Amino acid sequence: MKLLKFSTVNQKLDKLALEVHKQKGIYLNVYSVSIPSGRAETCPYADKCKAYVDNGKLISNDDYVDYRCYSASSEARFPSQLKQRDYNFDLLKDCNNDVQELTTLINASIPIEAQIIRIHVGGDFYSQPYFDAWLNVAMLNREIRFYSYTKSLPFWVNRLDSIKLGEFPNMELIASRGGTKDKLIDEHQLKEAVVVYSEKEAKERNLEIDYTDYLACYGKESFALLIHGTQPKRINKFRKLINKLNISIEAIEFFKNKVLTPKQK
């Protein structure tokens, strides 16, 4: 049986392991598993961050996005990374969206020493059966903590009652604002990660910045992520402006509308 390929090569995962030791006094083995970033079939609800690799080239509408997907940029720089993610997605597609087959494949692929698993450094939950399979895997592996940023909010909301009842205490989901279904974040008061352009902006929004993924993995409140990676020129211009000026959240929103107002797709 061919198995999914998991990874430990990620600076954020290393930082998470160190933060867990700092907070809890234990060292845990942190892994991730990914599929290709930004494609319609792998990130069905991506919008303001959408970017993907096609024939080795990064495709991004830089006049539209609020921030360029870091994972897609990484795939363009490291072809071997994309190759691994393509391999994983091919195996998942072979399951034909059958929940039981997906559950069996994912569960059999989990590294025996894994104690924390980040689902999707690249990619997202691409279907309801695939999302449900990960819930099944979390239930089968109570000793492992799973977490995932997602814009696939309809799949989450469809299972919200079971999640709120505590059926999956070892699964932490974080809504990633900037997708096509952001309205569900407010409607259902989902825990979310907000990309900010400066530490000042995070402070104005009363959000703690998560530098290590600890708040994502263990926290119960929404938090901020500081924008990173290679970004389009107009976004870098906005970042410099925000960092230079000591301005209120209202002013930040005003300048966002002036500088970052996206052109039509």
Secondary structure, DSSP 8 states (H G I E B T S, - for coil): -----EE---HHHHHHHHHHHHHHS----EEEE---SS-TTT-TTB-TT-EEEETTEEEE-TTT-SS--HHHHHHHH-HHHHHHHHHHHHHHHTTTT-HHHHHHHHHHHS-TT-SEEEE-SS----SHHHHHHHHHHHHH-TTSEEEEEES-HHHHHHTHHHHHTTS-TTEEEEEESSBTTTHHHHHTT--EEEEESSHHHHHHTT--B-SSSHHHHH--S-EEEE--S---HHHHHHHHHHHHS---HHHHHHHHHHHS-----
